[in-house]
């Protein structure tokens, strides 16, 4: 397993320094939505990893345990991924525009 690790250092720094107050409020909201969506994705991954590698899911009595956990995780991830990509496509040009001013 190679888990996805979303960095949030820039977000933490922006909050700590109140740098978001220098941005248009709509852009701040859009950036926040990106981090919220990434956190939701991360929670799915964490839950999968916690559930997938348990004695019950790896038991020879439950040969479908790991496969079932992985199938549900992949369904959830495939539903989440387009939303994250859409947010990136929206926010990245907005951030670039704000930085060029």
C-alpha positions, 0 to 999 in steps of 0.5 A: 500500500502506498497511501496518499499523503496530502500536505497541508503546511501551506494551509496551516501557515496561512491560518497561523499568520492570518494570510487569508485575510489578504485574499478575496474571501471567495478565493479563501473559501475555495482554498478551504474547500480543497483542504476539506475535500483532501481531509475527507479523502484522507479519512477514507484512506485511514479508515480503509487501512485501519479496517483492512489489516485486522485479524478479521479481514485477514482471517482464513475464515473470511477469505473475502474480508480484504477484498470487500474492504478494498472494493468499498474503499476504491468505490469511495475514492473513485467518487471523491477523486473527480471532486478533488480534481475539479476543485484543483482546476478551479483554485489553481488558476485563481491562486496564480491570478492572486499571486500575479497582482 
